[in-house]
Structure formats: C-alpha cells, structure tokens
Amino acid sequence: MLGYPILLNYFYPASKTEQAVHETADGQPPEAGKGVFFSAADAAAAPETEPEKSRFENEVYEAEFSTLGGTLSRLLYKGDPGRQEVTRNVLFAGAPLAPGIFSIRITGDALDLSRVNFKPLAEQNAREGAAFFFESPGQYRLTKKFIFSRSETLIGLSLILENLSGQTRDFPLEIETGLHADTLVHQPSPHEFSAVAWNGKVLAAEHKHVLKKGFQASGDISWAGVIKKYFAMLVKPDWKIAGADARAEASVLWSRVLMEPLRVEPGQSVQKDIFVYAGPQHYETLAGYQTQFENILSRGFFGPLKILFLKALKASHQFTHNFGWDIILLTVLLKILFAPLTHMSYKSMEKMKAIQPRMKALQERFKNDPARMNKEMMELYKRNRVNPMGGCLPMLMQIPIFIAFYQVLNEAIELKGAPFIGWVVDLSEPDRLFHLPFSLPILGSAFNLLPLLMLASMVVQQKMTPPSGSTPEQQKIFAFMPLIFGFVFYQMPSGLVLYWFVNNVLSILQQGLVQRIKITLHHEDREAA
C-alpha cells in the first residue's frame, strides 16, 4: 500500500507538456502568445460595471447566469433520481466579479469578451435556459443561447456569430469551462481532479500538474473538459478543435478549447452548436452518447478490468439491491477464480516450511563452500518439487486484479451514499460506528469498526503464514504490517475495507484447508530430517 502511489505514477504518468500548433484558415499559425496558452491576464481585469445575475432551475440543475461574458456563474447538479441527497453537487461557483463558465473569446481580438457585459435576449424561452448577445459596432455580433435538458445532464450552447464588417473575416473562438473541487485541498488520487481531452486516447493532467506546468493537448481532438471524483464537465463542439489547454486555481480547474476559425462573409452569420455533459460519471450514460466520453472511466493501464468489475457489481446489484453484498459476492468470485493459484502459493510455502530443517543443515554443513551449498539447495528443491518463488508468483499475478477492483470501489459514484448493513450507511465513507469524546492524531474522533476487523484478520492470517526464509529482523517488520495497514485503511471508504476484510477471511479459510494437507518430502530428506 505504501508503494501504491509510486506504482500509480508509473502506470498513469502526468501528461507531458505538448507544444500545440493552432492554424488559422489560411494555414498560418496565430500571432505568438495569442490563444495558445492561458496567461495571468486571463483572470486579472475586473468588469467596468457590475454584472446582473438571474436564476434558473429545472428538474436537473439549479443555475445562475451572469451578464459578464454571458456565462454561468453557478451550476448545481440536483442529484440522481432517488439519490438526490447523496449525489447533489456544486459543479461550479464563481467569484462575484469573475467570469463564469462557457465564456467565449475571439483569439487575437482586442476586446476580451469574458470581461464585458452581454445583454439578455428576451426571445429565449426562460423555462429552457437563457440567451445573451454582445455587439461590437461595425465588427461583429455574438449571440449565446443556453438550452438545458429537463431529464438528462446535458446543456446545449448555440453560438450565432454575425459579421458586421464590410469584409470576409475569420473568427477563431475560444470556449472555456471549469469545475470546482469539492474541497480546497487537492484530492489524493490523480483520477479525481484532472483536465482531460480526447484525441483517440484520453489525455489527462491532474490539478497539481496543471497548477505547476499547465496542460496542452493537440492532435485530432474531439472533446475536452474537467473531471473530479464522481463528476465531469465535458465540452464537444460541432466543428473542429485546433487545440486544448488548461489552468488551475486553488479550488477550480479550468479547461479551454481553441477552435478552428469560422469564416463569415460580410453581412452574413454562422451558427455553431456545443454539446456539454455536466453531471455524474455513470458509465452507461456516458457510453450512450457515442462520443467516447465513457473513456474517462476506463483510462489507464487497468481500465478494461475496472469497467469489467463495475459492470459485474451493477449486474449483481439488480438482484441484491445492496452494493455491500455485491462487493462480497464479487470478492468471493475472484477468490474462487484465483483459488488454484492461491492454493499453489500456500502449498509452496508449506513445503518451504517443511524443508527448513534440511536447508539449515545444508547451510551449516557447507557454510565455507557457497557454490556447493547452492548446488545442494537446488537439488533439494528439485527432489521435493519446490519452487522458491512459488509462493510469490501466483500472488503477483493477482495484483492487477486487486488494483483494478480497488480503483472501482474508490471511484464508482454508485457507491456514494450506498448503505450496507447496520452502522455502515455509506460505502464511499468510513463506517463510523460512533464518535469518541476526543480526537486522535491521523485517526480523528470516529470509531471505525471495519478497519479494526480487517487488522484482526491480518493478524490471524499472519500467524497462519509460515515464516519460511525470513530472518528475525524481517519477522519483526512483518509483525508491524497489520498495524500499518490499519492506519492506512482507517479513513478509507468502507467499501474498500469491506473488500479487503472479506478477502482476508477467505484467505484464512483457504490457508486453513491447505494446512490440513500432509506435506510429504522426498525419502532422502525425510531420513535426513
């Protein structure tokens, strides 16, 4: 567990900064410094007049519009049907005089459209959303229309760009969106708060990386956005994206897509639509849009396994209606699947324990002749069909399974607010049997029973495990491992602890069965023993 973050960084390295090249309609790159990267000036200037705010609400969202940039200054998802209380989430909440999400800029234009006040457009149906426009006399008129779905976590944004000048113009647009973190402290998993983009694969950079180095993505990008634990804000325009980048604040992660320029003839207008997903990371829902959005859940080395386990949990849930029992059932199935390998591992360890006296005799007899000692050891292993690595290799083969299942239990929104039995009322949180009248360092004031049961199961399992080949110093270290795991797991989601506890109990039962098997050594070694 202590090495898990290192392994995670190995399999999910932070995206390297890529120099994105964005071309205009005539095939030339834009002027240096314009429209390619976020700059400090993007959030510096204050609007000349205080913006007006208006509220909007439907069955899915509560929102607040701002005339500043014609944007959303606040967006709240009301929650999954039947689970509103536990899945309700503030996706974005902007500062009073700061631009909101879905601001539009024209790359290279002297006027920053995210810092000017748009005018409301009365013709928009207020029950569907809102509309705003801004006109630069003799230059252009930009109209933005927001249309909210009443049943799905979708927002449609229509842009109408009218050329008011006397010549053909290219308008390279920038579209910016963002998500608020659920806490001011960066969440520990790189999966939980990241800028993402899709160019045939998911490009991702966690908040910490974006804060230090930024994030740029190029190639054939079809969508970009931000994800946090359980939720996502993804933007897919209906015309070509030239590139994407991101910037980070303490509690907000911003994403921007830079579009291929729109060529508009004098006196003409062009309308383009933007498809926005803003809601929970439900795999089936995301996959249903056929946009590759679902790949935010299956990204990474163990992605396919994660989706397989997620589908298995949800399939079981149709019958049990309790994700706690689903975790137990899937843990049992995994244990059965790997029972032959685990059996080999335990049996190998028992054999190693049985030949320990013979090994010590050989070590003492040939202590001055290492070459002869190694030769005799190899013959000892061969006679008794013992593989010194037999206890480790089967377990190593199971590591990808355990890591993938671990990630599913930590990231699946289906477990948020999902009860198990008795005091375990939320599998995405520690089980908290009761609260102590005082607080302990690291552990806090809650008394969590499941981690203590898990610790006890590890102690029992350790007592049953033969200490073959380990020195007294190593045995002392191993004796502390349950305590270390107890600290590591104490504040973890109860679904994870339940999985580990059940896995330990099944391992104890299996190991007990293996220890009943009589180990018979080669007759030479029986006589020597």
C-alpha positions as CSV (number, residue, x, y, z in Angstrom):
1,M,0.0,0.0,0.0
2,L,2.9,2.4,0.8
3,G,4.3,1.7,-2.7
4,Y,0.9,2.1,-4.4
5,P,1.3,5.9,-5.2
6,I,4.7,5.1,-6.9
7,L,3.1,2.3,-9.0
8,L,0.2,4.6,-9.8
9,N,2.6,7.3,-11.1
10,Y,4.3,4.7,-13.2
11,F,1.1,3.5,-14.9
12,Y,-0.5,6.9,-15.0
13,P,2.3,9.4,-15.6
14,A,1.4,13.1,-15.7
15,S,0.9,14.2,-19.2
16,K,4.0,15.8,-20.7
17,T,3.6,19.3,-22.0
18,E,3.0,19.3,-25.7
19,Q,3.6,22.3,-27.8
20,A,0.2,22.8,-29.6
21,V,0.2,24.4,-33.0
22,H,-3.1,26.1,-33.9
23,E,-3.5,27.3,-37.5
24,T,-5.9,29.9,-38.9
25,A,-7.9,29.4,-42.0
26,D,-5.1,30.5,-44.3
27,G,-2.8,27.8,-42.8
28,Q,-0.6,30.1,-40.8
29,P,0.0,29.9,-37.1
30,P,-1.5,32.7,-35.0
31,E,0.5,35.5,-33.6
32,A,2.8,34.3,-30.8
33,G,1.3,34.4,-27.4
34,K,-2.3,34.7,-28.6
35,G,-4.8,32.0,-28.0
36,V,-2.4,29.1,-27.3
37,F,-1.8,29.3,-23.5
38,F,-3.6,30.7,-20.6
39,S,-1.9,33.8,-19.2
40,A,-2.1,35.6,-15.9
41,A,-4.1,38.4,-17.7
42,D,-6.9,35.9,-18.3
43,A,-8.2,36.5,-14.7
44,A,-6.8,39.9,-13.9
45,A,-9.1,42.7,-15.1
46,A,-12.4,43.5,-13.4
47,P,-15.5,44.4,-15.4
48,E,-16.3,48.1,-15.9
49,T,-19.9,47.7,-14.5
50,E,-21.2,45.2,-12.0
51,P,-22.9,42.3,-13.9
52,E,-26.5,41.4,-13.5
53,K,-27.5,37.9,-12.2
54,S,-30.5,35.8,-13.0
55,R,-31.5,32.4,-11.6
56,F,-32.6,29.3,-13.5
57,E,-33.9,26.0,-12.3
58,N,-35.3,22.8,-13.8
59,E,-35.6,19.2,-12.9
60,V,-31.8,18.6,-13.2
61,Y,-30.0,21.8,-12.4
62,E,-30.0,25.0,-10.3
63,A,-28.1,27.7,-12.1
64,E,-27.2,31.3,-12.0
65,F,-26.5,33.3,-15.2
66,S,-24.3,36.4,-15.3
67,T,-24.3,39.1,-17.9
68,L,-20.5,39.2,-17.5
69,G,-19.4,37.3,-20.6
70,G,-23.0,35.9,-20.9
71,T,-21.9,33.0,-18.7
72,L,-23.0,30.6,-15.9
73,S,-21.7,32.0,-12.6
74,R,-23.0,29.0,-10.7
75,L,-24.1,25.5,-11.6
76,L,-25.5,22.9,-9.2
77,Y,-26.5,19.3,-10.1
78,K,-29.6,18.3,-8.1
79,G,-28.6,14.7,-7.9
80,D,-29.5,11.3,-9.3
81,P,-33.2,10.5,-9.1
82,G,-34.0,8.8,-5.8
83,R,-30.5,9.7,-4.5
84,Q,-30.6,13.5,-4.6
85,E,-29.3,13.9,-1.1
86,V,-26.1,12.0,-1.5
87,T,-25.3,12.9,-5.2
88,R,-26.2,16.6,-5.1
89,N,-23.1,18.6,-6.1
90,V,-22.0,22.1,-6.8
91,L,-20.2,21.8,-10.1
92,F,-19.2,25.4,-10.3
93,A,-19.5,28.5,-8.1
94,G,-17.7,31.6,-9.4
95,A,-16.5,34.7,-7.6
96,P,-18.9,37.7,-7.8
97,L,-16.9,39.8,-10.4
98,A,-15.1,36.9,-12.1
99,P,-16.1,35.3,-15.4
100,G,-18.2,32.2,-15.2
101,I,-18.1,29.0,-17.3
102,F,-18.8,28.9,-21.0
103,S,-17.1,32.2,-21.7
104,I,-16.3,32.8,-25.4
105,R,-13.3,34.8,-26.6
106,I,-12.2,35.7,-30.1
107,T,-8.5,34.9,-30.4
108,G,-6.4,38.0,-31.1
109,D,-9.3,40.4,-30.6
110,A,-8.5,43.5,-28.7
111,L,-11.7,43.1,-26.7
112,D,-11.9,40.3,-24.1
113,L,-15.5,39.1,-24.3
114,S,-15.2,37.3,-21.0
115,R,-14.8,40.7,-19.3
116,V,-17.7,42.7,-20.9
117,N,-21.3,42.6,-20.1
118,F,-23.6,40.9,-22.5
119,K,-27.3,41.9,-22.9
120,P,-30.1,39.4,-22.2
121,L,-32.1,38.3,-25.2
122,A,-35.7,38.3,-24.3
123,E,-36.8,35.9,-27.1
124,Q,-35.3,32.9,-25.4
125,N,-37.7,30.7,-23.5
126,A,-36.8,31.2,-19.9
127,R,-38.0,27.7,-19.0
128,E,-35.3,26.2,-21.3
129,G,-32.4,28.4,-20.4
130,A,-31.2,31.9,-21.3
131,A,-29.7,33.9,-24.1
132,F,-27.3,36.8,-24.3
133,F,-25.7,38.9,-27.0
134,F,-22.9,41.4,-27.4
135,E,-22.3,43.7,-30.4
136,S,-19.1,45.3,-31.4
137,P,-20.3,48.1,-33.7
138,G,-19.1,47.7,-37.3
139,Q,-17.3,44.4,-36.3
140,Y,-19.4,41.5,-35.1
141,R,-22.4,40.5,-33.1
142,L,-22.2,37.3,-30.9
143,T,-25.3,35.6,-29.6
144,K,-25.1,32.8,-27.0
145,K,-28.1,30.6,-26.3
146,F,-28.2,28.1,-23.4
147,I,-30.7,25.2,-23.6
148,F,-30.9,22.8,-20.6
149,S,-32.3,19.3,-20.8
150,R,-35.1,18.6,-18.4
151,S,-34.3,14.9,-18.0
152,E,-30.6,14.5,-18.7
153,T,-27.4,16.1,-17.5
154,L,-26.9,17.9,-20.8
155,I,-26.5,21.6,-21.7
156,G,-26.7,22.8,-25.3
157,L,-24.9,26.0,-26.2
158,S,-25.6,27.6,-29.5
159,L,-23.4,30.4,-30.9
160,I,-24.5,32.8,-33.6
161,L,-21.7,34.9,-35.0
162,E,-22.7,37.7,-37.4
163,N,-20.1,39.6,-39.4
164,L,-21.0,43.4,-39.3
165,S,-17.8,44.5,-41.2
166,G,-17.5,45.0,-44.9
167,Q,-15.0,42.2,-45.5
168,T,-14.7,38.5,-45.0
169,R,-13.4,37.6,-41.6
170,D,-12.0,34.6,-39.8
171,F,-13.2,34.2,-36.2
172,P,-11.0,31.8,-34.1
173,L,-13.1,31.2,-31.0
174,E,-12.0,30.0,-27.5
175,I,-14.5,28.2,-25.2
176,E,-13.7,28.0,-21.5
177,T,-15.3,25.9,-18.8
178,G,-14.3,24.6,-15.4
179,L,-15.2,22.6,-12.3
180,H,-14.9,23.4,-8.6
181,A,-13.2,20.9,-6.3
182,D,-15.3,19.5,-3.5
183,T,-12.5,20.6,-1.1
184,L,-9.9,23.2,-1.1
185,V,-7.2,20.6,-0.6
186,H,-6.2,18.7,-3.8
187,Q,-7.7,15.3,-3.7
188,P,-5.2,12.5,-3.4
189,S,-6.0,10.4,-6.5
190,P,-4.8,11.7,-9.9
191,H,-8.1,10.4,-11.2
192,E,-10.2,12.7,-9.0
193,F,-9.4,16.2,-10.3
194,S,-7.9,16.4,-13.8
195,A,-8.1,18.3,-17.0
196,V,-8.8,15.8,-19.9
197,A,-9.0,15.8,-23.7
198,W,-9.7,13.1,-26.3
199,N,-7.7,12.6,-29.5
200,G,-8.2,8.8,-29.9
201,K,-7.0,8.3,-26.3
202,V,-7.6,10.2,-23.1
203,L,-5.0,12.9,-22.4
204,A,-5.1,13.9,-18.7
205,A,-3.2,16.0,-16.2
206,E,-4.1,16.2,-12.6
207,H,-4.7,19.5,-10.8
208,K,-1.3,19.6,-9.2
209,H,0.4,19.2,-12.5
210,V,-1.7,21.8,-14.2
211,L,-1.1,24.2,-11.3
212,K,2.7,23.9,-11.8
213,K,3.2,23.3,-15.5
214,G,-0.2,23.8,-17.3
215,F,-1.6,21.4,-19.8
216,Q,-1.8,21.5,-23.5
217,A,-3.2,18.9,-25.9
218,S,-3.0,18.8,-29.7
219,G,-3.9,16.3,-32.4
220,D,-7.4,15.3,-33.7
221,I,-9.2,16.4,-30.5
222,S,-12.9,15.9,-30.4
223,W,-13.7,17.0,-26.8
224,A,-12.1,18.4,-23.7
225,G,-13.0,19.3,-20.1
226,V,-12.5,18.6,-16.4
227,I,-13.3,15.7,-14.2
228,K,-13.4,15.4,-10.4
229,K,-14.4,12.5,-8.2
230,Y,-17.7,11.2,-9.4
231,F,-18.5,14.2,-11.8
232,A,-17.4,15.5,-15.1
233,M,-17.8,18.7,-17.3
234,L,-17.0,17.8,-21.0
235,V,-17.3,20.1,-24.0
236,K,-17.8,18.8,-27.5
237,P,-18.3,21.5,-30.3
238,D,-19.7,20.5,-33.6
239,W,-16.7,21.9,-35.6
240,K,-13.0,21.2,-35.5
241,I,-11.0,21.8,-32.4
242,A,-7.5,23.1,-33.1
243,G,-6.1,22.5,-29.5
244,A,-6.9,22.5,-25.8
245,D,-5.2,23.7,-22.7
246,A,-6.0,24.2,-19.0
247,R,-5.1,26.2,-16.0
248,A,-5.6,25.7,-12.3
249,E,-6.5,27.8,-9.3
250,A,-6.6,26.6,-5.6
251,S,-10.1,25.2,-5.9
252,V,-11.0,25.5,-9.6
253,L,-9.7,23.7,-12.7
254,W,-10.3,25.5,-16.0
255,S,-10.3,23.9,-19.4
256,R,-10.3,25.8,-22.7
257,V,-10.7,24.6,-26.3
258,L,-9.4,26.6,-29.2
259,M,-11.4,26.2,-32.3
260,E,-10.7,26.3,-36.0
261,P,-11.6,29.8,-37.3
262,L,-15.1,30.4,-38.6
263,R,-15.1,32.2,-41.9
264,V,-18.0,34.6,-42.1
265,E,-18.9,36.7,-45.2
266,P,-19.8,40.4,-44.8
267,G,-23.4,40.8,-43.5
268,Q,-23.7,37.0,-43.0
269,S,-23.9,34.9,-39.9
270,V,-22.9,31.4,-38.9
271,Q,-24.4,29.2,-36.2
272,K,-22.5,26.5,-34.3
273,D,-23.6,24.2,-31.5
274,I,-21.7,22.9,-28.5
275,F,-22.7,19.7,-26.7
276,V,-21.9,19.8,-23.0
277,Y,-22.1,17.0,-20.5
278,A,-22.2,18.3,-16.9
279,G,-23.0,15.6,-14.3
280,P,-22.1,12.3,-12.7
281,Q,-19.7,9.7,-14.2
282,H,-22.2,7.0,-14.9
283,Y,-20.5,4.6,-17.5
284,E,-23.7,3.6,-19.3
285,T,-24.9,7.1,-19.6
286,L,-21.6,8.4,-21.0
287,A,-21.3,5.5,-23.4
288,G,-24.9,6.1,-24.6
289,Y,-23.9,9.4,-26.2
290,Q,-21.4,7.6,-28.6
291,T,-18.9,10.4,-28.1
292,Q,-16.1,8.4,-26.3
293,F,-17.0,10.3,-23.0
294,E,-17.0,6.9,-21.2
295,N,-13.3,6.6,-21.7
296,I,-12.7,8.9,-18.7
297,L,-13.6,5.9,-16.6
298,S,-11.7,3.3,-18.5
299,R,-8.5,5.2,-19.0
300,G,-5.2,3.8,-17.6
301,F,-3.4,0.5,-17.6
302,F,-6.1,-1.3,-15.7
303,G,-9.0,0.5,-17.4
304,P,-10.7,-2.6,-19.1
305,L,-10.6,-4.5,-15.9
306,K,-12.1,-1.6,-14.0
307,I,-15.1,-1.5,-16.4
308,L,-15.5,-5.2,-16.2
309,F,-15.7,-5.1,-12.4
310,L,-18.0,-2.1,-12.5
311,K,-20.4,-3.9,-14.8
312,A,-20.2,-7.0,-12.6
313,L,-21.1,-5.0,-9.5
314,K,-24.1,-3.4,-11.2
315,A,-25.3,-6.7,-12.7
316,S,-25.2,-8.2,-9.2
317,H,-27.0,-5.2,-7.8
318,Q,-30.1,-5.9,-9.9
319,F,-30.6,-8.9,-7.7
320,T,-29.3,-7.9,-4.3
321,H,-30.1,-4.2,-4.3
322,N,-27.2,-3.8,-1.9
323,F,-23.7,-2.9,-3.0
324,G,-22.2,-4.3,0.2
325,W,-23.4,-7.8,-0.7
326,D,-22.3,-7.1,-4.3
327,I,-18.8,-6.4,-3.1
328,I,-18.8,-9.6,-1.0
329,L,-20.1,-11.7,-3.9
330,L,-17.5,-10.3,-6.4
331,T,-14.8,-10.8,-3.8
332,V,-15.9,-14.5,-3.4
333,L,-16.0,-15.0,-7.2
334,L,-12.5,-13.5,-7.6
335,K,-11.2,-15.8,-4.8
336,I,-12.7,-18.8,-6.5
337,L,-11.2,-17.8,-9.8
338,F,-7.8,-17.5,-8.3
339,A,-8.2,-20.4,-5.9
340,P,-5.8,-22.7,-7.9
341,L,-3.1,-20.1,-8.0
342,T,-3.5,-19.3,-4.3
343,H,-3.5,-23.0,-3.4
344,M,-0.2,-23.4,-5.2
345,S,1.2,-20.4,-3.3
346,Y,0.1,-21.7,0.1
347,K,1.3,-25.2,-0.7
348,S,4.6,-24.0,-1.9
349,M,5.0,-22.0,1.4
350,E,4.1,-25.1,3.4
351,K,6.7,-27.2,1.5
352,M,9.3,-24.5,2.2
353,K,8.4,-24.6,5.8
354,A,8.8,-28.4,5.8
355,I,12.3,-28.4,4.3
356,Q,13.6,-25.7,6.6
357,P,15.5,-28.1,8.9
358,R,17.2,-29.7,5.9
359,M,18.0,-26.2,4.5
360,K,19.6,-25.1,7.8
361,A,21.6,-28.4,7.9
362,L,23.0,-27.7,4.4
363,Q,23.8,-24.1,5.3
364,E,25.7,-25.2,8.3
365,R,27.5,-28.1,6.5
366,F,28.6,-26.0,3.5
367,K,29.0,-22.6,5.1
368,N,32.5,-22.4,3.8
369,D,31.6,-23.5,0.3
370,P,28.9,-21.3,-1.2
371,A,29.0,-22.9,-4.6
372,R,28.4,-26.4,-3.2
373,M,25.7,-25.1,-0.8
374,N,23.8,-23.5,-3.7
375,K,24.1,-26.8,-5.7
376,E,22.8,-28.8,-2.8
377,M,19.9,-26.4,-2.3
378,M,18.9,-26.6,-5.9
379,E,18.9,-30.4,-5.7
380,L,16.9,-30.2,-2.5
381,Y,14.3,-28.1,-4.3
382,K,14.3,-30.4,-7.3
383,R,13.8,-33.5,-5.3
384,N,10.8,-32.1,-3.4
385,R,9.4,-30.2,-6.4
386,V,9.7,-26.9,-4.6
387,N,9.8,-23.6,-6.4
388,P,11.3,-20.9,-4.1
389,M,9.3,-18.3,-6.0
390,G,6.2,-20.4,-6.0
391,G,4.7,-18.5,-3.0
392,C,5.2,-15.2,-4.7
393,L,4.5,-15.6,-8.4
394,P,0.8,-16.6,-8.1
395,M,0.2,-13.6,-5.8
396,L,1.9,-11.2,-8.2
397,M,-0.4,-12.4,-11.0
398,Q,-3.3,-11.2,-8.9
399,I,-2.0,-7.7,-8.3
400,P,-3.6,-6.2,-11.5
401,I,-7.0,-7.6,-10.4
402,F,-6.7,-6.2,-6.9
403,I,-5.6,-2.8,-8.1
404,A,-8.4,-2.5,-10.7
405,F,-11.0,-3.6,-8.1
406,Y,-9.6,-1.2,-5.6
407,Q,-9.9,1.7,-8.1
408,V,-13.5,0.8,-9.0
409,L,-14.5,0.8,-5.3
410,N,-12.8,4.1,-4.8
411,E,-14.2,5.9,-7.9
412,A,-17.7,4.5,-8.6
413,I,-20.4,7.0,-7.9
414,E,-22.8,4.2,-7.5
415,L,-21.2,3.5,-4.0
416,K,-21.7,7.1,-2.9
417,G,-24.4,7.1,-0.2
418,A,-25.0,3.4,-0.7
419,P,-25.7,1.6,2.6
420,F,-24.7,-1.9,3.6
421,I,-25.9,-3.2,7.0
422,G,-26.4,-1.6,10.4
423,W,-23.9,1.2,11.0
424,V,-22.4,1.0,7.5
425,V,-24.6,3.7,5.9
426,D,-22.3,4.9,3.1
427,L,-19.8,2.6,1.4
428,S,-17.9,5.6,0.0
429,E,-17.1,6.8,3.5
430,P,-15.5,5.3,6.7
431,D,-18.1,3.2,8.6
432,R,-18.1,5.3,11.8
433,L,-19.7,3.1,14.4
434,F,-19.7,6.0,16.9
435,H,-17.7,9.2,17.8
436,L,-15.2,9.4,20.6
437,P,-15.3,12.4,23.0
438,F,-11.8,13.2,21.9
439,S,-9.8,13.2,18.6
440,L,-6.7,11.2,17.9
441,P,-3.9,12.3,15.5
442,I,-4.4,10.9,12.0
443,L,-7.4,8.7,13.1
444,G,-9.7,11.5,14.1
445,S,-12.6,11.2,16.5
446,A,-14.7,8.5,14.8
447,F,-14.5,4.9,15.9
448,N,-14.4,2.8,12.7
449,L,-15.0,-0.9,13.3
450,L,-14.3,-2.4,9.9
451,P,-10.6,-1.3,9.7
452,L,-10.2,-3.0,13.2
453,L,-11.8,-6.2,12.0
454,M,-9.6,-6.1,8.9
455,L,-6.5,-5.6,11.1
456,A,-7.5,-8.6,13.3
457,S,-8.0,-10.7,10.2
458,M,-4.5,-9.7,9.0
459,V,-3.0,-10.7,12.4
460,V,-4.7,-14.2,12.2
461,Q,-3.5,-14.6,8.6
462,Q,0.0,-13.7,9.5
463,K,0.0,-16.2,12.4
464,M,-1.0,-18.9,10.0
465,T,1.6,-18.0,7.3
466,P,4.8,-20.0,7.7
467,P,7.8,-17.6,8.1
468,S,10.0,-19.6,5.7
469,G,13.2,-18.0,4.7
470,S,12.7,-14.8,6.8
471,T,15.2,-13.5,9.3
472,P,14.2,-12.5,12.8
473,E,14.5,-8.8,11.7
474,Q,12.1,-9.4,8.8
475,Q,9.7,-11.2,11.1
476,K,9.6,-8.2,13.3
477,I,8.9,-5.9,10.4
478,F,6.1,-8.3,9.2
479,A,4.6,-8.2,12.7
480,F,4.1,-4.4,12.3
481,M,2.4,-4.7,8.9
482,P,-1.2,-5.2,10.2
483,L,-0.8,-2.1,12.3
484,I,0.5,-0.1,9.3
485,F,-2.4,-1.4,7.2
486,G,-4.8,-0.5,10.0
487,F,-3.6,3.2,9.9
488,V,-3.7,3.3,6.1
489,F,-7.2,1.9,5.8
490,Y,-8.7,3.6,8.9
491,Q,-10.1,6.6,7.0
492,M,-10.6,4.8,3.7
493,P,-14.1,4.2,2.2
494,S,-15.8,1.3,4.0
495,G,-16.4,-0.4,0.6
496,L,-12.7,-0.8,0.2
497,V,-12.2,-2.0,3.8
498,L,-15.1,-4.5,3.4
499,Y,-13.4,-5.9,0.3
500,W,-10.1,-6.3,2.0
501,F,-11.6,-7.8,5.1
502,V,-13.7,-10.4,3.2
503,N,-10.6,-11.2,1.1
504,N,-8.6,-11.8,4.2
505,V,-11.3,-14.1,5.8
506,L,-11.5,-16.2,2.6
507,S,-7.7,-16.4,2.6
508,I,-7.7,-17.6,6.2
509,L,-10.2,-20.3,5.3
510,Q,-8.3,-21.4,2.3
511,Q,-5.0,-21.4,4.1
512,G,-6.6,-23.5,6.9
513,L,-7.6,-26.1,4.3
514,V,-4.1,-26.2,2.8
515,Q,-2.5,-26.7,6.2
516,R,-4.6,-29.8,6.7
517,I,-2.9,-31.4,3.7
518,K,0.0,-33.5,4.8
519,I,3.3,-32.5,3.1
520,T,5.4,-35.5,2.1
521,L,9.1,-34.8,1.5
522,H,11.5,-37.0,-0.6
523,H,12.6,-40.1,1.3
524,E,16.2,-38.8,1.4
525,D,15.1,-35.6,3.1
526,R,12.7,-37.4,5.4
527,E,15.6,-39.5,6.6
528,A,17.8,-36.5,7.0
529,A,15.2,-34.7,8.9
